[in-house]
Amino acid sequence: MLSTDEQPEAEAQGKSTREDWLQLALETLIRDGIDRVKVQIMAKQLNVSRSSFYWFFKSPQDLNDQMLDYWLTKNTGPIIQRALRPAQTITEAILNVFECWANADLFDPRLDIAVRLWARRDANVLAVVTGADQQRLDALTGMFTRHGFPADEALVRARVLYFTQVGQYTLDIKEDMALRFSRTRNFVRAFSGQSPTDAEIEHFKTAAFG
């Protein structure tokens, strides 16, 4: 939401907003890659002048930095938050994290893949992605440790859980949500060695799918 002070500026620049530019940049990154995230191209799509971009961003690099900040908030924050959420059992804890895989509002796999492709070409972006992966893994490892798993085992289980999901997205595996849900109990057992209760499964179903 723009502040009162920003609104006249936006109206003077073809009524574009910072959010318009950022969302278009993210959509373009996902669809076409970072090479198409260009001020001139986006200005034409927004039907505004190129100069309007500079009301909201200091430079193209500033836009890139804000895109990465958005990705970190969107895709890393929820994983860490759910890994830290209090849970009575490790199975409940894992199901908390599973909410991210089931709800696109909590984790956008298309954006994750797009940023990883971008990172292959930009060392600075790669450093951000590597740091985010480590933050996610640290949170998941801590989750297993809190539930009594030895440090070495907690680390391996966290990596198996995380790499399995990232790999599924990278391979672009398409699954019907009902089929995916039907496999939940077995996935939790594979990751933890324990089976979730029926109550835990039902709570996850409600939280993830409504």
C-alpha positions as CSV (number, residue, x, y, z in Angstrom):
1,M,0.0,0.0,0.0
2,L,1.4,3.4,-1.0
3,S,1.6,6.2,1.5
4,T,-0.3,9.4,1.0
5,D,3.0,11.1,-0.1
6,E,3.8,8.5,-2.7
7,Q,0.3,8.5,-4.3
8,P,0.7,11.8,-6.2
9,E,4.1,10.6,-7.5
10,A,2.6,7.4,-8.7
11,E,-0.3,9.2,-10.4
12,A,2.2,11.5,-12.2
13,Q,4.1,8.5,-13.5
14,G,1.3,6.7,-15.3
15,K,-0.2,5.4,-12.1
16,S,2.4,2.7,-11.6
17,T,3.4,1.7,-8.1
18,R,6.4,0.1,-6.5
19,E,4.3,-3.1,-6.1
20,D,3.4,-3.0,-9.8
21,W,7.0,-3.0,-10.8
22,L,8.1,-5.6,-8.2
23,Q,5.3,-8.0,-9.0
24,L,5.9,-7.7,-12.8
25,A,9.6,-8.3,-12.2
26,L,8.9,-11.4,-10.2
27,E,6.4,-12.7,-12.7
28,T,8.9,-12.1,-15.5
29,L,11.7,-13.8,-13.6
30,I,9.5,-16.9,-13.1
31,R,8.3,-17.0,-16.7
32,D,11.3,-15.8,-18.8
33,G,14.3,-15.5,-16.5
34,I,16.4,-12.7,-15.2
35,D,17.5,-11.5,-18.7
36,R,14.0,-10.3,-19.4
37,V,13.8,-8.3,-16.2
38,K,14.6,-5.0,-17.9
39,V,13.3,-1.5,-17.2
40,Q,12.5,-0.7,-20.8
41,I,10.6,-3.9,-21.3
42,M,8.6,-3.6,-18.1
43,A,7.8,0.0,-18.6
44,K,6.2,-0.9,-22.0
45,Q,4.2,-3.6,-20.3
46,L,3.0,-1.3,-17.6
47,N,2.3,1.5,-20.1
48,V,4.4,4.0,-18.3
49,S,7.6,5.9,-18.9
50,R,11.0,4.4,-18.1
51,S,11.6,7.3,-15.7
52,S,8.8,6.2,-13.5
53,F,10.9,3.2,-12.4
54,Y,13.2,5.6,-10.6
55,W,10.5,6.9,-8.4
56,F,10.5,3.6,-6.7
57,F,14.0,2.1,-7.2
58,K,17.4,3.6,-7.1
59,S,18.7,1.4,-9.9
60,P,18.1,-2.0,-11.6
61,Q,20.3,-3.5,-8.9
62,D,18.0,-2.1,-6.2
63,L,15.1,-3.9,-7.9
64,N,17.2,-7.1,-8.0
65,D,17.9,-6.7,-4.3
66,Q,14.3,-6.2,-3.5
67,M,13.3,-9.2,-5.5
68,L,15.7,-11.3,-3.5
69,D,14.4,-9.8,-0.2
70,Y,10.8,-10.7,-1.3
71,W,11.9,-14.3,-2.1
72,L,13.6,-14.6,1.3
73,T,10.5,-13.4,3.1
74,K,8.1,-15.4,1.0
75,N,9.9,-18.8,0.8
76,T,12.4,-18.9,3.7
77,G,10.5,-17.2,6.5
78,P,7.5,-19.6,6.6
79,I,9.7,-22.7,6.7
80,I,11.7,-21.4,9.6
81,Q,8.6,-20.2,11.4
82,R,7.0,-23.6,11.1
83,A,10.1,-25.5,12.0
84,L,10.2,-23.4,15.2
85,R,6.5,-23.8,16.0
86,P,6.0,-25.7,19.3
87,A,4.9,-29.3,18.8
88,Q,4.3,-32.2,21.1
89,T,5.9,-34.8,18.7
90,I,8.3,-34.9,15.8
91,T,5.5,-36.0,13.6
92,E,3.4,-33.0,14.5
93,A,6.5,-30.8,13.9
94,I,7.1,-32.3,10.4
95,L,3.4,-31.8,9.5
96,N,3.8,-28.1,10.5
97,V,6.5,-27.8,7.9
98,F,4.5,-29.7,5.4
99,E,2.0,-26.8,5.4
100,C,4.6,-24.9,3.3
101,W,4.6,-27.5,0.6
102,A,0.8,-27.7,0.5
103,N,0.0,-24.0,0.5
104,A,1.3,-21.7,-2.2
105,D,0.6,-18.7,0.0
106,L,3.4,-20.0,2.3
107,F,5.9,-21.2,-0.3
108,D,6.1,-20.5,-4.1
109,P,8.0,-23.3,-5.8
110,R,8.0,-21.5,-9.2
111,L,9.8,-18.5,-7.6
112,D,12.2,-20.8,-5.8
113,I,13.2,-22.5,-9.0
114,A,13.5,-19.2,-10.8
115,V,15.8,-17.7,-8.2
116,R,18.0,-20.8,-8.2
117,L,18.4,-20.6,-12.0
118,W,19.3,-16.9,-11.6
119,A,21.9,-17.9,-8.9
120,R,23.7,-20.2,-11.4
121,R,24.7,-17.0,-13.3
122,D,25.3,-14.5,-10.5
123,A,27.7,-15.2,-7.7
124,N,26.0,-12.6,-5.5
125,V,22.6,-14.2,-5.9
126,L,24.2,-17.7,-5.3
127,A,25.6,-16.4,-2.0
128,V,22.1,-15.3,-0.9
129,V,20.5,-18.7,-2.0
130,T,23.2,-20.7,-0.3
131,G,22.6,-18.7,2.9
132,A,18.9,-19.2,2.7
133,D,19.3,-22.9,2.2
134,Q,21.5,-23.1,5.3
135,Q,19.0,-21.1,7.3
136,R,16.2,-23.5,6.3
137,L,18.4,-26.6,7.0
138,D,19.5,-25.2,10.4
139,A,15.9,-24.7,11.4
140,L,14.9,-28.2,10.3
141,T,17.9,-29.7,12.0
142,G,17.1,-27.9,15.2
143,M,13.5,-29.2,15.0
144,F,14.7,-32.8,14.9
145,T,17.2,-32.1,17.7
146,R,14.6,-30.7,20.0
147,H,12.6,-33.9,19.6
148,G,15.5,-36.0,20.9
149,F,17.4,-37.0,17.7
150,P,21.2,-37.1,18.1
151,A,22.9,-34.2,16.3
152,D,24.3,-36.3,13.4
153,E,21.0,-38.0,12.8
154,A,19.0,-34.8,13.1
155,L,21.3,-33.2,10.4
156,V,20.8,-36.1,8.0
157,R,17.0,-36.3,8.5
158,A,16.7,-32.6,8.0
159,R,18.7,-32.8,4.8
160,V,16.6,-35.8,3.5
161,L,13.4,-33.9,4.3
162,Y,14.5,-30.7,2.7
163,F,16.3,-32.1,-0.4
164,T,13.4,-34.4,-1.1
165,Q,11.0,-31.5,-1.4
166,V,13.4,-29.2,-3.3
167,G,14.2,-32.1,-5.7
168,Q,10.5,-32.7,-6.3
169,Y,10.0,-29.1,-7.3
170,T,13.1,-29.1,-9.5
171,L,11.9,-32.2,-11.3
172,D,8.6,-30.4,-11.8
173,I,6.7,-33.5,-10.6
174,K,2.9,-32.9,-11.0
175,E,0.7,-34.6,-8.4
176,D,-3.0,-34.3,-7.7
177,M,-3.4,-32.8,-4.3
178,A,-5.6,-35.6,-3.1
179,L,-3.0,-38.1,-4.1
180,R,-0.3,-36.1,-2.4
181,F,-2.3,-35.9,0.8
182,S,-2.9,-39.7,0.8
183,R,0.9,-40.2,1.0
184,T,1.4,-37.8,3.9
185,R,1.6,-40.5,6.6
186,N,4.2,-42.5,4.7
187,F,6.3,-39.5,4.0
188,V,6.3,-38.5,7.7
189,R,7.2,-42.0,8.7
190,A,10.1,-42.0,6.1
191,F,11.5,-38.7,7.5
192,S,11.1,-39.5,11.2
193,G,10.8,-43.2,11.7
194,Q,7.5,-42.5,13.4
195,S,3.8,-42.5,12.3
196,P,1.6,-39.5,12.9
197,T,-1.6,-40.0,14.7
198,D,-5.0,-39.7,13.0
199,A,-5.6,-36.4,15.0
200,E,-2.3,-35.0,13.7
201,I,-3.2,-35.9,10.1
202,E,-6.6,-34.3,10.4
203,H,-5.1,-31.2,12.0
204,F,-2.7,-30.9,9.1
205,K,-5.4,-31.4,6.5
206,T,-7.4,-28.6,8.0
207,A,-4.5,-26.3,8.4
208,A,-3.1,-26.9,4.9
209,F,-6.2,-27.4,2.8
210,G,-8.9,-25.7,4.8
